[in-house]
């Protein structure tokens, strides 16, 4: 027993120095992508594994990590926030169909290309007038923005451009007539247009593009190693094998590798495409549909716990800080009252999303970096504290002034009177609006997905994009939100009833005392 205790103590004492010395294990290559981009880039395959991302770019980065002797770790972020998250140090590499800009990007460097393709126009089948960008003048064009498309469309100022973040959404809007054409990279066109019978791909390509990975400017060592790994993959044919698995070995890519163009296999025989079809194929019976949602439940349950934890902690901060602000506004000296009022109006008057982005992406510029969870908690807690402060102000103002005077007459200080007399009575008034605010905060916690938190709403979008089932999956997620919020509404109702009974009891006591006093006087 003594030997075991000694061994454990030595492990604890030496564990920190050993890890600091780098003996803890292989390096970890953290790479980020937006799985909502869908096939063939990076996506979750609900029929295979909802815990591991699939796709062409996932295969490329895993092969790179293998050659570098690293463990790879996947990080999720929205398309618009991939580069800001890279600059913030949330991950080491971004690989998500990125086209290197013509001009250097501050703080970001790019690898050599791992894929070359084209941009193509997609229109509805009944559209005959749009055959090129020049003929799309005055029409609505949907695209997923990158550096190349911005410069390309500068020559066609008459085109009305609408920006999207994922392929499914832009094809959906084309189908229902919200846009007239799509300008998209060839991999996305190849996969998504094949399952849209009402669309037609314009054969003539609109320029070529090359995909690269993005790294921080200070990670020059990573850049050299990744470039070397990519060159080895090009030389030994492993990069070609990955693209062939996903059906992407068209002429531009073969030219990138210096290979002769080979006949492109039928799309239905491509393994990666068959995996894509298995995921998006609609269920043929209720049993298949039930099996799909049954597989979703563990992930939804885990995401619901994260959402609940985020909401409860944020609401606790909001209630405590809101009570403090309300007390300062009503009972503090004049200068502090005005400062509290300005702070409340500032929090109420600025969008929660701006506050969240400022805390997560802005504060690191002054040396304050918070993990995603605590950044979301701080943003939600601060924002809702302003609303709770107004609830408490209304509740405190509802307590008759005579209560404070009576408490002071009994020898209480102002702080004691607030603590024992005023605040407990005010709490019964603010409980209903506080419950409403918690339900609202529970739903607003979905904004945490914009700072890499995979909570319930983010899980919904990932699952729905994996099978193109936004309706049924949305109903399931809505039910989960309802199940989370109902218990709190029920407990709040019980608390209101208890306080109401307590008030009734006090009123009964006072009435009996008045009657007794009246009989004594009579």
PyMOL commands that set and color helices and strands:
alter all, ss='L'
color gray80, all
select helices_A, chain A and resi 2-20+35-37+56-68+79-88+134-136+147-153+167-175+186-195+220-236+238-245+251-257+267-269+271-280+286-331+334-349+352-366+372-398+401-409+414-451+456-467+470-521
alter helices_A, ss='H'
color red, helices_A
select strands_A, chain A and resi 28-33+43-45+49-54+71-76+93-99+108-110+115-124+140-143+160-163+181-185+199-201+208-216
alter strands_A, ss='S'
color yellow, strands_A
deselect
rebuild
show_as cartoon
